[in-house]
């Protein structure tokens, strides 16, 4: 499309150069910019053009254009707004989506720009109307509809009388009087609708009452005995039963019997006859109108000129006007930049579209304006900013436990093997790490590409039971091989994937299908691709040992028994080669490798790979993080998932009664409110899988896309980073409506747990996301289990309890092991008691000072024994009993009064030996989550090294560490 300066209105020059809103009002049929102070204030007699510019993570700018038509605007002004919108799109390069907005029937996307609502005012500027500010406050009645955004209509605008007959059981009504605002909740309205309407009450209170007036909530059907209810009905002449609501013309959805496609030529619309609509029907040299009833789309080909696009817009207006469909939305899209909704109307649509012409047109417009001396920075695609170092957004100093799924069971892996995965197996992992006010958990599953379906289902079931045992107060993850997230890789730090499998399910699959078992062997030939960003994120992936598996962008390790080669591609860096050396210590320690540089390899190297062949130099592309989309998810009566997108979302859009999905393309988050029923909570992972399968945004989502399940009140930082987050809100008691009503009335919300402390510091590292979380390296050694982020005092305490070489020192001692004999038996060895007391004292002392940064230097390890410690049935039982006992006894529910000791009056006193969780003569009928309260004061001080008052002044997570050490937790 050719563009000249005469086609561009001077008011639009320089528009869309930065993110935000820009609004023009049509005055004398020309656009005039209005001041930002007037944004959101619309006059019914006017027409407006609204430009929304969004800065994408890629660095590009995306524009959406809306033209809003007031109820009393003239037909000429409405036509001028439509035409000027097409011109504005041309000024922006012809790729913006354009929406027609009619007062009272606005799209949710448009309303999301002006949260919580817009309330158009009488009057107008260009149309000759005068807007008169009321000298005295007038009593007004508003009708509110909407679960995610609120459509607000004034009763007088709807031309309905101010009477009881105006009310109904289905909607929310707001009565704005001189001294008080009443919200009347129809008995059939939902909690979410009532909560959203409260945001409108807050807006009216702040806008028209300077924040100084009372607020009252009136429930439909409440008896007149309530004083505020009586006051409300007094404005309507007294109480009387409400009639059933009758469907008005306003409420009826107009839709054509069928979807119709029109081709626009020379201003005339000719219907296109076709059994099904395909992309091939659209001609790049023409414009088309797709009439879907509620939505009417105008599709503009790249090679059409400005006049043809204006004619197509007029044709769409005529279709809507002639059919008397005021609620229909007209949406104009440019070829190559079609919306998801438009593409979904066609049975087939190509995966990619060449948009070079559109980009070229945008550049031509920018060049024209630049010659006029204007700043055109925003008119061309912004250069992507320098790639920032990927942050895990999770504390990486916690405790990690990993189980390999074996049929219906799971085998606990020793610390030295918990980063070694097999492609034919499935794994369950639990990661516990310090949160802001308690220990947080991430429980997940990992599926190898060669794993069998039965063991995948078993791993999900095993992880689900662990999550359920923790009262759902934990995040859950589903990770598939090849799609690991930065959070997953960072908590493992080193991650090795071997070919084949060790589980019973994989072995049976191999035998039943008579397949060759290619499970990794230390003595065989194996090739590993090394990748990662450093010591905190190292990966070794076993690939086929052939030359075509090589890639110039990576380093590799090749071994055949004792013979080891390292290969460095020409595009690799010194950091990549350092990672190879570290991984070599884990795969083949104590063996001298033979370095090979691409282009100067030895014959022996090529012989091991079966001969020299061509190989790639293209680095494997990882899914880049894209701008997230939030969806509210519900199920229809037929059981199909319905996802409604929420635009310009914030934390307040997350309702405690609902399930939401945050689609980041490279990963999916399923957020579950606390007041969602338990059955739906257990199906949260399945909801994420159904969402991916339906692919609502037509993103071609992979079925292996990582899924995180996040429960309200236990949101990890790698989820909350997408919001401006207030930790107190998820902790409030009550449903969405009750929470917001309490705040609106000026009351103090009841908090179910202590408010999280901001920017908590662990190990000398700031909890803020602006700083790198890579403060910890790790040293791997077959002779020493990894201690993840614990203080020296805690490791000393763990060493007292058990053999340091037996398992990971960072995990608590097994519950099944008895430290003290049961009551009545001989006293424990005094030397052991002394060392234990010293360890506890050292642990307690660390609470009085900041923990030191845990930085370990990775060193070359000594050669490991050919085979790591094998998990016997006894060890598996011990690990499983420990986990089930620990998870079963955990109650992650904080007290409101965290810093106050429990009331001990009337509590019986028991000896310590009968209060431990593994005591044979354990006391029954006590509060098992607060066993320490049954100790006498003297014994309490002896065991904990402090009095009860001092103990209860510690944060909960510190209390829990001490109780865990004493087996009281």
N, C-alpha and C positions, 0 to 999 in steps of 0.2 A: 504494500500500500504506500503510495507516495504521500508525503506530508509536507505542507508548506506553512509558513508562518501565518498566513491569513486564516488558516484553519484553527489556529490556537487563540483562545481568549486570553487577553493579558492577565486576567485574574488567576490563571492556572500556571503561569510561568514560574518555575522554581518549585512547584508543588511536589510532594512525595519524596523529598530529599532526606528525610529522617523519620524514624519510627514515631508514631503517635497519630492523633486525630487532627484533621483540618476540615473546617465546615464553611460553606458559602450559602448565602440566602439569595434567592432569585428576586431581584429588584429591577423593575422595568425590563424584564426578560433577560437580564444579565446577572451573572454570579457576582456577589459582593461578599468578601471575607468578613466573618463576624468575630468579635473578640473572644478569646478563650474563656473569659468570665461568663459568657453566655452559652457555652457548650452545654447541651442537655436541656436547654429551654427552647421549646418549639411553640410557635404560634399557629393556631388552626387555620388561619387565613393565608399561610405562606407555604412555599416549597423550598426545600433545602437540598444541597449536595454535600455528602459526607465522605471523606477519603480516610480510610484506615490503612496506615503503612506499618508493616511488621518486619522487623529485622530478624532474619533466620540465622540459625547457627552456622550455616554455610557462608554467611557474609552477604548473601543476596537480600534484596528488599522485595517484599510481596505486598501488593496493593489490592484492596477491596473497595469498590465504590458503591455507595447507596444514594438514591435520591428519594427523599421523604416528601410525601404529599399530604398536607393538612386537609381536614374535612372540608373546609370552606375555601380552599385554594381554587383559583380559576382554571379552566381547562387550558387556556393559553399558557399560564405559568407552569402547569404540570407538563405541557409539551416542551416548554423551554428547558425545564429541568432535565427531561429525558434526553434532549438533543445535546445539551451542554455536558451531560455525563459521558456521552460518546466522544465528545471533543477532549474531555479530560483524560479518557482512556488513551486516545491517540497521543496526547502529550506525554503519557507515561510509557509509550512504546507499544500500545495495543495488546496488553496481556492481563489487564486487571479483570476481575469478575465484577459484574455490575448488577445491583439488586434494586428493584422497585419496591418501595416501602409505602404502604398506605396506612394512614392513622387508624389505630385500633387493630390492625392486622400485621404488625411488623414481624419480621423474622427474629428468631431467638439470637441469631448472630448479631443483628443490629442492636437489639436491646442489651446485649452483653457489654456494649461499649459504654452504657450509661447506667450501670448498676447503682442502686437497686431497681430503678424504674425511670420512666419519663412520664410526666403529667402535662400534656399540652394545655396551653392557656388560650382563652378566647382572644380574638383580635388578629391583626395582621399588619404588615408594613407595606409591601408593594401592592397588595390588593385593595388598599384604601381603608381597611379596618383599622381601628385604633384600639390598642390594648390599654385598658384603664386599670390601674392598680387599685384594689379595694382599700378604702380607708379603714373600714372595720372588718374584723374577721367574720366570715360567713360560714355557717354550718354547711358542710358538704358531705356527700355520701359517695364512696368509691367502691368499685367492684374489682377484686383481685383474682386472677387466674394464673396458674403456672406452678410447676413443681421445681423447675430449675431457674427460669427467669420469670419475672412477674409482668403480666399484661395488666395495666391499671387503666380503668375507664371510670370517668366521673358520671354519676347518674344523670346529671343535667345534660351532659354531652350525648348520652344514650337516649335522651328525651324520654326518660321514665320518671314517674312521679316520686316525690319524696314521701313514701308511705310504706306500710308493712308489706304491701303487694310487691314492692321492689326487692324484698329479701327472698332467699330460697335456701334449700337445704344443701345445695351442691357447691356453692361458692363461698369465698371469704369476702366480708364487707368491712370497710373502715369508715367509721363515722367521726369526722373531724369537727369538734365543737370548740367553743371559745377557750375552755379551761381543761378539756379532757379529750383524749383520743380513744375511741372504743374500737376493738377488733371483734367482729361477730363471726364465729366459726360455724359454718353450716355443718350439720351432723354428718353429711356424706363426704366432707372434705378430708383430705389426708393430712397426716402430721407434717409431712414435708411442705405441703401447700401453706399450712398455718405458719410454719417457721419462716418461709420465704416472705409471707405477707407482713411479718413482724419487721422485716427490713424496710418495708414501705412505711410502716408506722414510725420507725426511727427517722426516716427521711423527712416525713411530714413534720415530725416533732422538731427536727433541727432546722428545717427550711422555713416553716410558717409560725413556729412558736419560740424560736431562738433557743431550743433545747429545754424550755421551761414549761412543762405541762404534765399532767398525770396521764397514765396509760392504764386501760382496763381491758381485760379479755372476757368476752361474753360467749358462753357455750350455748349452742342451739339446743333448746329443750330444758335448760336450767330453770328451776322454779323461781318465782318472783321473790322468794324469801331472801335472795341475795341482793344486797343494797345496790351494787353496781349494775346488776341486771335490771332492777327496777328503774334505775336512772336512765339506762339505755332505752328501754321500751317507752319511757316517758316522752322521748322525742318523736315517737310514732303514735302517740295518742293512747298508749297502754298496750298490754300484752294480748295477743290473740294467736292461735295456731297458724302457722304458715301454710299457704297452699302448695300443692305440688308444682314444681317448675315446669313450664311449657316451653318447648323449643321455639325460639324466636328466629327471625331471619338472620340475626347476628350470629347465632350459634350453629346454623346449618352450614355444613361444608358443601360447597358446590364443586362438582367434579364431572367431567365429561364421561360419557359411557365408555370411551376407549381413547387410547393415546393416538394422537394424529401428528403427522409430520408434513409441514408445508415448505415448499421452496419459494423464496421471494425473488421475483424477477421484475424489474421495472416498476417496483412498488406494488405489484400484485402477488397475492398468495395463491399458489397452486398446490393442492394436496398431492402428496407422493403416495402411491398405492404400493403396499408391500405387506407380505404375510408376517415377516419379522423385520425388526430394525437392526441393521448392521452398520458398522463404520463406513463401509464402502458406499453407502447411499449419500454421504456428505461430500460435496464438491468444494475444493479449496477456492474456486473462483466465484462462489455464490454464498448467500446467507440462507439459513433455514430457521423455521420456528417449530419447536417440538411442544405440542400442547398436551400436558399431562393432567389437566384439570386444576389442581391446587397450584402446581408449578408450571409455568410457561417459560420455556427456554428459547433464547435467541442465540443461534450458533453462527458465528461470523468467520468465514474463510479467510485465510491469510492474504489472499490476493484480491480481496474486495476493497473498494475505496470507501471514503468516509460517507459519501452520500448513500451508497448502498447499505451501509450499516445503519444509518439513520432511518432509511425506509423500512428496514427489517424491524427496527424498534417500534415504528409507528404501526406496523402490521400487527405486532404482538399486542399493542395497546388496544387496537380495534377489536381483536379477538376477545380480549377480556371484557371490554366495554359492551360489545354487542351481546355477549352471553350473560351480562349482568352478574359478574363474578367478582365482587369487591375484595374477596379474601385471597384471590389468586396472586401469587408472587411471580413477577417477571424477572428472570435471571438471564443475563447476557454473558456468554462465554466466548473466548477467542480460541480458534483452532490451535491445538497444542497445549492449551492451558485449561482444559475442561475440568469441571468439578467432578467429584466422586459421584454425586447424585445424578449428574447428566450422563456420565459413562455407564452407570448402572441400568439405564433405560434401554441399553442396546445388548443384544444377545452375544455379540462378539466385539472385542475392542483390542487393538494391538497393544503389546506390552510397552513399547516405547514409541515416541513420536519425535521426529526431527523438528527442533524449534529454532534452528539457526536463522531462519528468515525473520522470525519474531525478534530475536536478539539483534539482528541487523537493523530492523526497523527502529528499535529502541535507540540504537546507536546513532542513526541518522537524525532522529529528533534531538538527541543530545547535542549533536554537532551544529544543528541549526540554531539552537538556543545559545550555544557557547559563542557563536559568532556575533550574537547580540549582546555579549558581555555579561551573560548570566552564569551563575554558579550551577553546574550540572552534575555535581558530585552524586546526587541521589538518583539521577536518571539512568545511569549505567550500573551494571551489576557490580556490587561492591566486591573488592578483592577479599577472599577469605583471609581472616586473621591468622596469624601464625599459630600453628597447631599447639594447643596447650597440652602440657603433660597430663595424661589421663590420671585422674584421682580415684582411688577405690571408695572413698567416702565411707569407710568403716574402720574402726580401730583394729589394727592387725597384731595386737599383743595378747590376744586371748588364748583360750584352750581349745584344741582341735581333737576330735575323736572321729575315727572312720571305721565303718563296717563294710565288709564285702558280703553281698547277698548270695546265699547258697540255697537255692530252692525256696522253701518257706522260712528258712532261718537266716541269721546273719552272723558273721564271724568278725570279732573285733581285731583290727590290725594293730600290730605293735607300732610305736611311734616311728621307728626306723623305716617302716614300709607304708605309712599312711599317705604318702604322696605318689605311690606307685600304683597306677591303675591299668587294667587290661581292657582292651576294646570289646572283648566278648562278655564282660561282666557288668553288673550294676552295683552301685555303692550308695550307702547312706552315711551322711556326715552330720555331726553336731558341732557347732562352733559357739562357744560361750566367750563373751568379751565384755569389758566394763562399759556400762552405759552411763548416763548422766546422774542417775540416782539408784541404779541397781544393775545387776548383771543381765545383759541381753543375750538372746539366743537366736541363732540361725540354723535351722534344720533343713536338710535338703537331700536330694537324690541326684545321682549322676548316671546317665545311661550310655554305655559304650555302643558304637555303631553296629557291632556284631552281636550285641546282647539279645536274648530271646524275650518274647513278649511276657511269658509267665514270670520271669524274674523282674521285669520292669514293673509289673503289677504288684509283685511281692514287695519290692522296694518302696513303692508309693504307699502301700498299706503299712509297712513298718514305720515309715516316717510319719504317716498320719497318726498312728497310735502315740508316737512320741510327742507330737504337737498337741494332741488332745489331752494327754497326761499333764501337759504344762498349761492347761486351762486356755489353750489357744493364744497365750501371751508370748508368742514368738513369731518370727518371720519364717516362711517356708520357701524353698526354692526347688525348681525342676531344671536341671542342667543337662544338656546333651553334648556328646563328644563333638568337638569342632566348633561349638557355639558357647564356650565358657566365657563368663563375664569377668570384668576386672575385679569385682568383689570376690568372686570364687578363686581366681588365680592369686590374688593378694593374700588371702588367708592361708593358702597352701604354700605360697612363696616359690616352692619348687614343685613342678608337676611333670610327671613322666607317664606317657601312655604307651604300653606295650601291645603288640599284636596278640591275638588269641585270647584265651580265658582260662580261669582256674575253677570256676564254679561248676556245680553238678549240672545245672541247666545247659550251660554251653557245651560241656562234654557230651551230654545226651544228644544235643542237637547235631553235633559233629558225627556221632555214631549213627543216629537214625537216618541222616542224609548222606552217609558214606562220603563225608568231606575230609580233605586233608587238614590235619591239625597244625596250624602255623604258629602256635603259641611260642612266645619268645623263649629262647634258650641262651644262657650265658656263653655256651661253647659254640653256638652256631654263628652264622653270618647275619648281621643286623645293621641297618642303616637308620640313624636318627636325625631328624631335622630339628635344629636348635632355634628357638625363638623366644622373645620376651624383651623387656626393656631394661633389665638389670637384675641384681641379686635378689630383689624383692619380688620378682615376677619372671621366673625362668621356666621354660617349657621344653621338653624333649619328646618329639612325636615319632614313633617308629613308622617308617614308610617302606615301600618295596625296595629291596636292595638292587636297584637297577639304575643305570646312568640317567635315564629320563626323569627320575625322581629328584635330581639335583635342581637347584635354582640359584642363580647368581646373587640373589638378594639374601641368602641365608648361609649359615655355617652348618656343618654336618659332622657326625661321629660315625665312623664305619669300623666295625670290629668283626673279626673271625677268630674266635677263641682268644688267644693271647696277643694276636696281632691287632693293633688299633691305629686308625688313621683319623686325623681331623682335617676337614676340607673347608676352606673359606672362599666364598664367592667374591667376585670382583666388586660387587656393590655393597659389601658388608663393611662395618666400622670396627674400630678397636674395641668398642664396648661389646659388640656382638662376639668378638673373639674371646673376650674375657669371660662371657657367659659360657662359652664352649668349655673353657678350662674348668669352670666350676661344675658344669654338668658331667664332665669327664670323671671328676672325683666321685660321683655317685654311680655312674654306669660301669666304669672300669677303673676303680681306684688302684693306685700303686703300679700302674702299667705305663710305660713310656710310649707316648703316641708319636706318630710320624706325620708332621704337618704337611698339608698339601694345599697349594695355592692354585686357584682356577687358571688353567692354561699351562701349568707346569707340573701336572700329575705324573706319578710313576706308573710303570706298566703293571706292577703288582696291584695298585689301587684300582685300575680299570678292570683287571682280571677278576677281582672280587665282585665287581658290579656286572660282570658278564659282557664286558666290552664297552668301548666308548661310543656314545651316541649324542645326539643333540639334546639340549636341555633348556628350560625356560629361564628368563631373567625378570619375569613379572612377579612382584611380591604378592602374596595372597592377600586379597583385600578383606579387611575387617569391616563389619557393619559400623558405619559412623553414627554417632548419636544425633538423632534428628529432633526437631521440635515436637514435644509430646502432645498428645491429644487425650482428653479425658472423656470417658463415656459412663453414663449411668446404665446399669444392666438390670433388666427384669425379664421374666419369662411370661409368655402369653399363655392363654388357656390351653392351647395346643401343645405347649411345652417347648416352643422355639424361643431362642434367646433374642431379645430386642435390646439393641444398644442405641442410646440417644447421646449424641455428642454435646458437651457443655463447652461453650466458647469462652475464651478469656477467663479461665477458671481460677479459683483461689481455694484456700483451705476451707472456707465457709461453704463451699459447694459440696463437701463431703458430709453427707447426712448419716447419722449413726444407725438409721433403720435400713440403709441400702448397701448395695455392693457396687463399686465403681472399678473401672479398668483404666489405667494410665498406659497408653500405647506409645512407647518410645521407639517403635519399629525394631530396634536391635534387642529389645527386651520388653516384657509385659509385666505390669504390676496389677494384682487384683487386691483392692482395698476392701476390707470387710468391716462394717460398723459393728459396735459392741451389741447393739440390739437386734442384729440379724439372728434368726433362730439357729440353733446348733446344727441342724440338718444341713442348712445352706452353707454354714461355715465348713463343714466337712467336704462339701462339694466345690469349694472355692477353686481348687486346682483344676477341676474339670471344666469350670466356667471359663477359665483362662484358655484351656485347650479348644473349647467350642468357639470362643472369640477368634482365635487364630485361624481356625478352620473356616469360619464365615468370612474373615478378611473384610471387615466393614469399610475400611478405607481403600480397598483394592490396591494394597501395597505389595502383593505377591509375597505375603509373609511365609517364612519357612515354618514347617510343622515342628522344627527343632528349636524355634525361638525360645530363649530362656523365659521362665515364668517365675515370678515372685508373688507369694501370698502374704499380705500385710494386714495385721489386725489392728483396729483402732486402739490407741493407747500404747501400742508397742511398735510404732513406726520407726524403722531404722533410718539413719541419716542419709543413706543412699536413696531413700524414697522422699524424705522431707525436703531434700535439696531442690526439688522441682516447685516448691511453694515458699511463700513467706510464712514460716511455721511458728505457731504458738503452742507450746507443749501443754499448756493448761487446758486448752479447749477439749482435747480428747479425754481428759481426766474428769470432766464435769459429769455430775449425776443427772439422770433424766433423759427424755427423748429430745429431739432437735427443738421442738417448740418450747418445752419447759426450760431448756437451757437458755435460749435467747430471750424468753420472757423475763426470766430472773435478771439477766443483765440489763434489759431495757428498762425495767422498773427500778434500777439502781441498787438491786440486792447483791449480795456476795454469793457467787456460785459455790455450790458444795462440790468439793474436790474429792474424788475417790481415792487419790493417792497424792503424795507430796509433789509439788510442782518441780519439774526437772530443773536442775541448775544449768544455767547457760555456760557454754564454753568450758566444760569440765576438762581438767588436765589429767592425763594418765602418763606415767613414765616420762614426765617432763615435757610432754608434747601438748600443744594447744589442741582443744577439741574443735576449733574452728576449721571450716573447710577451705579457708583461703591459704592455709599452710600445707605443705606437703606432709602426707602421712607416712612417708617412707623413712621412718626413723629407726627401723629395726632391720638388721640383716640377721642371718641365721647360720649357725654352724652345724653341719651335718656330720655325724660320726656314728658308725655302727656300735661303738662302745659306750655311747652316751645318748640317752633320749633327749629330745629337744625340749627345752624349758621355754615356753612361750609367754613372755611378758610378765613373769612373776618376780617378786622381789627376792633377794638372797635369803631373807628370813623365812619366806614361805617355802623355798626350795630346801632350806635346812630342816624345816619342820617335816616336809614330805620325806626327806631322807631318813628321819628318825622313825617314820612309820614303816618303811619298806626298803627293800633292796633297790638301789638306784638303777641297776641294770635291768630290772624286771619290766618296767613300763615307763610311760611318759611321766616325768616328775611334775609336770604342770597339773595333772589331774589329781583329784582328792584320793585318799587311800580307800581301798575297797571296803564297802560296808560290811562285807561278810567276815572280815578279819577282826578278831577280838583284841582290843588293846588292853582291856582290864577284865579280870575274871568276874563272873556273876557274883551277886551279893552273897556274902557268907563264905566265900572261898578265900584263899590266901591273898595277901596284899601283893601288888605288883612290885617288881624289882625297883628299889629306890633309885638306882643309878639311871634307869630308863625314865623314871618320873622326873628326875632332875634335868635330864637332857631335854625331855619334852617340855617342861616348864620354861627352860631357857629358850627353846625354840619359839614357844608362844610369846614369851616376853619380847623376843627379837621381832616377831611379827607385829606385836602391838606397838612397838617403838616406831615401826615404819609408818604407822598411821599418823604420827605426830609431825611428820615432815614430808615434803614432796618426794615422790618416788623418783629415783634416778632414771635417766633415759636408758632404755635397754638397747644397747648397740653391741652386737657381737660381730666379730670379724670372721668371715668364712675362710677357713684354712684348708689346705690339701689334707684329705683324710687318709688314715691308714687303711690298708686293705681290709675289707669286710670278710667275714666268713662266707664261704660259697653260698650258704643258705641261711636266711634270717630265721629267727625264732618262729616256730610253727605254732599255730593256735590249736591247742588240744581241746577236747570237749570240756575238760575241767576249767581251762582258762577262759573259754568262751562262756561257760556258765557263770564263772566269777564275774567277768565283764558285764554280762547281761544282767545278772542279779544286781550288780552295783548300779547299772543304769536305771533299771526298773525301780529299784529302791529309792534312788536319788530323785528320779522324775516323779515318782508317786508321792514323795514327801514334800516336793516343792510346792509352795503356794506363793506365787509372785503377786501378792496383794499387799500394798503398803498401807500402813496405818495413817490416819489423818494427822495424828499427833506424833510425828516421828521422833521428836526429841524428848518425849516424856516417858518415864519408866512405866511398865505395866503395874496395875494395882495388885499387890500381893495379899491383900487382906482376905482371909478365909481360904487361901490356897493351902492344900496339904504339902508337906515337905517330904521328898524322897531322896535317897542316896544317888549319886551320880551313876553308879554301876547299873541302876535299874532304869535310867532315863535315856541311855544311848539307843540309837535306832536298831542296833543288832543285839541288844541284851536278850539273853534267853528268858530271863524273868522280868521282861519289860512291863512297865506300869501301863495299865489300860485306863480308859475313860478319862483321858486328859487331852488338853489342846496340844496336838502333836506338833504344831508349827511353832510353839513357844515352850519347848521342854525346859529351857533354862530357868523359867520363872518358878519351877518347882524345887530348885536347889536352895539350900539354906544360904544365908548371906555369907557365912564363913567359907562354905565350900565353893560358892560362886566366885569369891575373890581368889581362892586357892587355884581354881581351874583357869579362870580368865585373866588373872593377874591384875584385876581392877574391881572396884565396887560396881553394884548394879547401876547406880546413877551415872557413873562415868561410861559404863558400857552402852546404856541407852542413849547417850548423847552422840555416839558414833553414828555415821550414816548407815543405812540398812545393809548396804552391800558389804561394809566392813564387819558389821555384826554377823552376817551370814558366813563370811570367811572363817571367823573364829569358831562359830557353832559347827561349821563343817569340819574344822580341824579336830574338834572334840566329839565328833559323831553325834551331835545333837541336832543335826539338820539333814 
